[in-house]
Amino acid sequence: MILHPEEFRRHFDTFNKHDEETVIQHIDNATAWDWMRDQIPLFHCPDSCLEETYYFRWWLYRKHLKQTPDGFVVTEFHPSVPWAGKHNTINCAVGHHLNEGRWLRNRQDYLKDYILFWFRRNGSLRSYSCWIADAVWNYCKVDGDFQLAIDLLPDMIANYTEWEKSHQNPSGLFWSHDDRDAMEISISGSGLRPTLNSYMYADAIAIANIARLAGDIESEGRFRDKANRIKQLVQEYLWDDQAQFFKVIPLKTAADQVEQWEFHNMDPAHNVREQLGYIPWAFHLPDAGYEQAWAQLMDPAGFYAPFGPTTAEQRHARFMFSYEHECLWNGPSWPFATSQTLTALANVLNDYDQQVIRNEDYWNILSIYAHSHYRTIADGTRVSWLDENLEPYTGEWLSRRILEAWNWRESKGGRERGKDYNHSTFNDLVITGLIGFRARDDGGFEVNPLVPDGLWEYFCLDRLYYRGKNITILYDQFGRQYNKGAGLAVYIDGVKVSCSAGLGRLVVNAME
C-alpha cells in the first residue's frame, strides 16, 4: 500500500465540522471515518480541490446507504419526498448509484441488496427511465461474480419487455416524457429522445452479455439484434446532420407517427442542441463519424460555462426561459448530466479515433465540476456542498435558492431538500476517466490516464478493489513523491505488473 488512510482523515473531520446532520441513515457522521477508512479507494494528487471533492463524495455517498426491511437501498434525497417510492427510493439515478458504489470494498454488503430491491422487492423500476441492466453488468465486471446478473436475467428481460409495451414508437425508437427522464421543463420537451433510447440500447447489450454467460443463446442473439436496431434508428432519426448533433424529435405520445423526419423543418422553439445529445457515447452507441458533436462542449455559445456544462446550448432563443418550477432543464447545470457527459467523453477519448476533443478538455470540465461542489454559508465560510442544479454563470445552487424563497414547501420536499443530493457520480469519473482504470469483460483491465501531459508531477489511486485484488495506479514524473521510481506504474497486491516512462495506455491481461 502506497497511501495511508490517516493522511486523509482531515478531509472527513472538516466535512463533519461544517455539516448539519439533518437525516441519519445507516452510518452517521460520528462513525463515518471508521467506515470509510476500510471501504474506499484512496486518492492523492496535487490539486487540493479535486482531492477534497473526491473524499467529500465518498463522505456523502455513505449518507445514502439505508437499511430497510428489504435490505440496503441507496437513496437520492435525504428528506422524504412525495414522488419517491418505497423507502424513499427513486430509480432514475440507480445507474449512477451502482457505478459509483461498485468501487466500495464491501460492495456486495450494500449493492446486492439494492439491485435485488429493484427487481424483486417491489422497487418502482419504471417510474423513471434508467440503465439498470447496464449498471448491473458494470458492477459484476468489477466484482468478478456474475451469478447475481445470471439469476436476474429473466427479471431483466421482463423489465425490458414492459418498456417495449409502454414506450416503443411505431418507428422502433422509444418515446419518453422529459419529466420521466428526470429532465423536466426541457426546451425540446417529450418525444423520441437520446435518453431512453440510449438506455434501452445499453440494457439490450448488457442482457445479451449476461445471456451469453447463462448459455441462453436465443436471448443473446435476440437482444443483440434489438441493440443493433436501436443503434441504426438513433443514427438515422436522431442525428441532425446540419447541426452535427443528436437531438430530440418532439412527439406528444408514444403512438405518434414519424415519417421522413427533417430537423430543419421543425418548430425552431424546440429545435435545440441539448446536453443529452452526448448520452449515446456514455454507452458506446454511435459508430465512428459523429464526433463533431463534441465541439459544442467547449464552445461558449454551446455548453461551455464557468459552472457548466449547460443543459441546453446558450445560443438558443429559449435558453434559461422563465418558468415557475425549481427543476428546470432548459440551461442550468445538473451534476446528473455532467456525470453522463464526462462518462461519454472518457469513452470517446479512449475508444474513438478523432481530433475534435482532447484530454485537456476532459480535465477542464472535470475541474469545473469539482469546483462547483461548494457553497458559502451565512458566516462566510466556504463549505463542501452538493445540491440539485447550478446557475451556470455564478455557481449558485439554483433549486435551493428557489425552494428557500418558497419557504421550503413540504409538498416540494421540505427544508434543505437538495442537500447532499445523490443524483450523480464523481469518483467513478476520477477512477475510470481521469486515472483511467477500465475494467474488461475477460477480467483484465487497462489503465489509460486522461491527465493531460504536464498537468501534474504525481498522482496515486491506491487500494482499488477489483475482483479480489488490490490495484495501485501511480504516476511519479521524477520518482521523488512515492520513491517507487519514475513514470507510470500499476501494482496488483503490491507487485508491479506494468509500467511506462510517461502517461499512456497500459494493458493488464486477465489476473490469476
Secondary structure, DSSP 4 states (H G I P E B T S, - for coil): --S-GGGGHHHHHHHHHT-------SS-HHHHHHHHHHHS-EEE-S-HHHHHHHHHHHHHHHHTEEEETTEEEE-S-SS--TT--GGG--GGGHHHHHHHHTTSTTHIIIIIHHHHHHHHS---TTSS---HHHHHHHHHHHH---HHHHHTHHHHHHHHHHHHHHHB-TTSSBEE-GGGGT-TT-SS-SEE-HHHHHHHHHHHHHHHHHHHHHT-HHHHHHHHHHHHHHHHHIIIIIEETTTTEE--EE-SSTT----S--GGGS-TTT---BGGGGHHHHTT-SPTT-GGGGGGGG-TTTT--TT---SB-TTSTTTT---S-S---SS-B-HHHHHHHHHHHHHHHHH---SS--HHHHHHHHHHHHHTSEEE-TTS-EEE---S-B-TTT--BHHHHHHHHTT--GGGT-TTTTTT---S-SHHHIIIIIS-EEE-TTS-EEE---PPTTS-SEEEEEEEEETTEEEEEEEESSS-SSSS-SEEEEEETTEEEEEESSS--EEEPPP-
